[in-house]
């Protein structure tokens, strides 16, 4: 892989925004590190350090960096869609865009789902799904919520990009105002179920900031960071919002599930903060060795994200198997042991990445060969647009459903509620696979 990374790094176009690639890697890496650090695993199950030591919840104002990843996604989606629109200004743009953006996301995701689904079925047939194994079957699927939200962002890129091109900051303002209205209806008026609308409004507003970044419209990042930080601080101090920017077990109100206006303000301050670091980041990435590291990490980042909880649980399973003492969570011994656990989890993740990274790599492009002239099949037309839309909808619902129900209880028919509908793991997997195949088929454009 080293030679190919060097070739990719050396052939990087001069106009590429390398800082965006760094933000993508750094945001996913921070999430992985946060999960490894915050997990509290005992013989009774898996807990959260934030619940054991509430004082460290303030760390989530730095470690909850998913808004940065969605911001980066908005930037990349805007450039990708506009490029396809210039090359193929017809009805085939949407399915081609979906397939282009989702290839390196859905392939490793589907492999992860099939591998874990097969293992879960085997474990349950052998009646070995108790204890930590049962916890693992439920836990490893939870990060898939991020994939589902990202799918929604890709799906809504064309209409929201059109609104951005017409209204600029106004389009972001409408989404932010909608998120604020939802919270007012939720907390002041007690309207039931309205809070779930903010899964769309909050994350799509953060995504919209990426469009603004693509057009150079974020001119005063310090003002954005200050406004976001002041807003989040005021909402947490004066409103019904918790301090933690991630979900906490048993809490009445979460800033994450569903998202709140406080989380949107948190996203604003993070976006402003990373934009302030843009100059130093660009100078750092001008070093060839640093840039090669970012290129290498980008090539396996989604695979590492998908499998990092598997590696973490493997560390604890190894500790239990060896009979190693489990220190009291948040004790001095626990903190002293944390670097070792993280290093071993990183090593196991590297092994899993080596095994599955091939599914994230784009297909190798071979040099063209001289062939007899052939008739080029027509590009996807209007008929493929609805198929692509149906495909990404099925994928989105399937992945979100699986993140809620997990891989446990396959034989018992365990279900979870998704948009007022009960869904089981087999149904969720079937929806995700069918949707992925629809997106692949609808967006495939044959070249000469």
N, C-alpha and C positions, 0 to 999 in steps of 0.2 A: 504493500500500500504506500510505502514511503516515496517511491519514484513517482507514482501517480499524483500524490499530494504535491510534490515538488513541481511537477508539470502544471497542475492546476493553478498553483500559487504563482508560478512564473508567467503564466498566460493570462493572468487577471487583467481585464481591460482597465485602462487608466482612469476611466470615468466611473468605475464601480465605487459605491459608498461602502468602504470596508468597515466603517464604524457600525453600520447596521448589522453586519455579520457578527461582529464582536458582541453586540448587545443580545443577539439571538442566543449565542453560546453562553454568555454570562448569565442570562436570565434563567435558562434551563438548568445550568449548573448550580445556581443559587437555590432553586427549588429542590433539587436533589440533595444538596448539602443540608438544607433546612429540614427535610424529611428524615435524614439520617440522624441529625442532631436532636430533633424534637421527639422522636419515637421513644417511648418507655415500654419495654417488653418485660413482662414477668411471667411466672407460671400461671397467673390468673388471666392473662390476656395482654392486649396492647393498649397503652394509654398515651397521653400527650404531656410532655414536659411543661407546656404552658398551663395546664391545669394543676400540675403538682407545684409549680413555682409561678404564681400569677405575675410576679414582678418582671419576668422575662418576656411578658407579652408585648412590651414595647419594642422588642427586637423584630416583631412582625412588620413594623413600619419600614423596615429595610429588607427583611427576608421575604416578605410577600411581594414578589417582584413579577408575578404573572402579568400585571398590566403592561409592563415593558415589552413582554413577548407579544402581546396582542397589538400594541402600538407598532412594533416592528412588522407584524403581519400586515397591518394596514398599509404601511409604506411599500412593502414588497408586492402586495396585491394590486395596488394602484399602478405600479410600473408594469407588472406582468399583463394586466388587462389592457392597458393602453397600447402596449407593444403588439398584442394579438389583434387589437382593433385596427391598428394601422396596417397590419399584414393581411388581415382577413375581415374586411368591413362588411360582414353579412350575418345572417342568423346563426352561423356555425361558431361564432366567437364564444358564446356562453358555455356550451359543452366542452369546447377545446380548452377554455380557461379552467374549468373545473378539473378536467383530467390532468392538465399541466400542474396545477397547484396541489393536487391531492395524491399524485403518484408516490412521492417519497414519504407521505404521511400515512396513507392507508395500507400500503403493502406491509411495512413492518408491524402496523397495528393489527392487521388481520392474522399475520403469523403469530403474534403474541396471543391473540384470542384463541386461535386453534390449538396452540401448544398448551396453554393453561386449561382450556376446555377439555382437552384429551386427558391431561393429568388429573383434573378434578373428577372426571368420570371414572377413571381407573381407581383413584383413591376411595371414592364412595362405594364402588363395587366391592372393594376389599374392606369396607367399613373402617377406614382409617382416618376419617374426617373429624376427629375430635381434637381437643386441645389446641396447640399452636397451629396445627395443620388446618383446622377448621377456620381459625382466625385468618390465616394466610389466604384461604380460598375466597374470603369476603374482601380482604383488604387490598389485594394486588390489583383489583379491577377499579378501585376508586379513582386513581388519577385519569381514567378514561374520560371523566367529565370534561377535562381540558380539551381532549380531542373533539368531543361533541360541540363545545362552544366554538372551537376554531372552525369546524365544518360550517356552522351557521354564519360565521364571518365571511368565509369564502363564498357561500351561497348568496349573501346579500351585498357583496361587493359591487356588482354592476349598478343596481338602482341607487345605492348610497353614494357611489362615486359620482353618479350623474347629479345627485343633489349637492354634493360637495362642489362640483365644477360650476354649479349655478349660484350657490349661496355661500360657499366658503365656511367661515366660522359660524354662520347662521345655522347650517345643518347640524354642526356639533351642538350649538345652543339648544336646538329643538330636542335633541336626544337627552341632553342634560336636564332640561326643564321637565321632560317626560319622567325621568328617573326621580326628580324631586317631587313631582306630583304623585307618583306611586307611593313614595314614602309618607306623604301627607295623608293620603287615603288609607294607608296601612296603619299608621300610628295614631293619627288624630281622629279619623272617622271610623276606624275598625272595619274597613271593607275586607271581607274574607277573600283569600286567594289572589288579591291584586298584586301582592309582593312578587309573585313569580314573573310578572312582566319585566322586572328589572334584570332578569337573566339576559334579556335582549337589550334594554335601554342602556344599562351601565356598560356592558362589554362592547356594544356597538359604538358607544360614545368614545371609549378609549381607542377602538379601532379607527374611528374617524380622525383622531389625532394623527394617525399615521398618514392619512391622505394629506393633511395639512403640512406635515413634515416633507412629504414628497414634492409639494409645490413651494417649499420655502416659506410657508406662512407662519411658522413659529419663530418670530423675530426677537421676542424678549423672553427667553426661557426662565430667567430669574423671576419675572413677574408671575409666570405660570406656576413655578415651584412654590413661591410665597403664597399665592392665592390658594393653591391646593392644600398646603400644609396648614394654613390658617383655618381653612374651611373644615378640614378633618379634625383639627384640634377643637374647634368650637362645637362641632357636632357631637364629638365624644364627651366633651366636658359638660355640655348643656342639654344634650338630647338623650334619646333612649339607646344610643349606639354603644356597643362594647369597645374596650380598648384594643382587643386583638383584631387584626385584619385577616385572620384565618378562622375557620370554624372551630368551635370548642365543644367537646362532648357535654351534652346536657344543658347547654345554655338556651335561654328563652329567645334571645335575639342573636343572630349571626350577621356579621358584615359580609360574609361570603355566600351563604346559601339560604335564601337568595341574596344577591348583591344589594348593597345599600348606597345611598348618596355619599356616605362617609367613605366607602371604598372607591367611589368615583373621584372624590377629592384626593384620596390617597394616590390614585393613578395619575392625577394631574401633577402632584408634587414630584412623583417619581419620574415622569416624562420630562418635566422641567429640569430636574436634577441631572438626568443622563445627558440632556442636551447641553447643559453647562459644561459637561466633561467632554464634549465632542472634540474640541481642539487637541487636548492632551491625548485623547484616544487615537485620533488620526495620526499624530506624530509617533505614537507607540507602534501603530500598525504599519508604519513605513519601514520598519525593520523586517527584513525578509524572514528571519527565523520566527518572529512573533506571528507574522501573517500566515506562515505555513502551519503553525500550531492552530490558528483559528480555522483555517481551511480543513485541516484534519478533524478537528472537533465538530465542525458543521456537518461533516460527512457521516457522523455516527450519533449525532445529538439526540435524534428521536428514538433510536434504538436504546441508547443509554437511559433515556427518560422512562421508556416503557418497562425496562427490566430492573431499575434501581431498587424498587421495593422488594422484588424477588431476591436480590442480592442481600439486602438488609435483613430480611427474615432468614435467609440462609446463614448469616452470621450468628443470629441468636439460636437457630436450630443446632448449629455446630457447638455453641457454648453449652446448651442443654445436653447434647449427646456426650460431650467430654466431661460432664459433671462439674463444670466450672461454677464458682459461686456467683450469684447474681446480686450485685450490690444494691442497696436501697436507692431508688431513683433520686437524683439531684444531690446525693451525698458526695463527700469529697472523693471517695473511691470511685463512684459512678462517673464523676467529671474526669478523674485521672484516666479512667478506662476508655472514655469517649474517643480520643484520637486513634486508639488502636482499633476500636470497632469501625470507625469511619475508614481507616486505611484498608482493613480487610474487606469491607463492603465495596470499596472502590476497586480492589483487586478482583473480587467476584464479578462485579459489573463489567470489568474489562474482559473477563473470560466470556461472559454472555454476549457482549458486543462482538467479540471475535467470532462467535458462533452464528450470530444473526445479522451482522452488519451488511451482508450481501443483499438483503432484501430492501435496504434503504438506498443503496447506490443506484443512480440512474443507469439505464442500459448503456453499454459501451457503443459509441458511435464508430462504425467502421468506415474507412475511406471508400468513396464511391467507386464503383466499377463500371466499365463500359458495357452496356447491354443494348439489345435491340429496342427501338422505341416501342413503348406500350401506351395504351390508353389510360389516362389517369382517372380513377374513379372520382365521382363528385364528392366534394367536401360535405360534411354534415349540414343538412338544411334545417328548416324550421321544425321538422318532425323530431329531430334529435334534441331540441331544446327542452320540451316537456319530459322526455325520458331522462335527461340529465338532472332536471329539477326533482323528479320523482326519486332518482337514485340517491341524490345527496340528502333528501329528506329521510329516506329509509335508513341511510347510513347514520345520520344524526340521531334519529330516534333509537336505533339499535345500540349505538355506542353509549348514549346517555343512559338507556335502560340497563345495559350491562354494568355500567359504573355504579348503579344503585342496587342491583340485585346481587352482583358478584357471581362467583363460580360455585358457591356452596349451595347445597340443597337441590342439585340437579335432578336426582332421582325422586325427591320428595315433592317436586313441583313448586319450589319456593318462588314467590313473586314479589315485586315491588310496584309502587304506583308511579306511573309516568304520565303526566298530563291527564289525570283522572282515569287512566286505564291501567289495569293490572298487567304486568309483563313478566315473563319468566326468562331465565338465561337462554334456553334453547331458542325461544322466539326472538330474543334480542340479537343473538348471533346470526340467525337466519336473515333477519332484516338488514343487519350490517353487511353481510356477504352479498345479498341480493342487490343492495344499493350500490356497493362498490363495483360490482360487475356491470350494472347499468351505467354508472359514470364512465367506466373504462370503455364500454362499447359505444356510448353516445359521443364521447370526445375523441375517439381514435380518428386521426386524419392520416390517410395514406399518402406517402410522398412518392415522387416519381421514381 
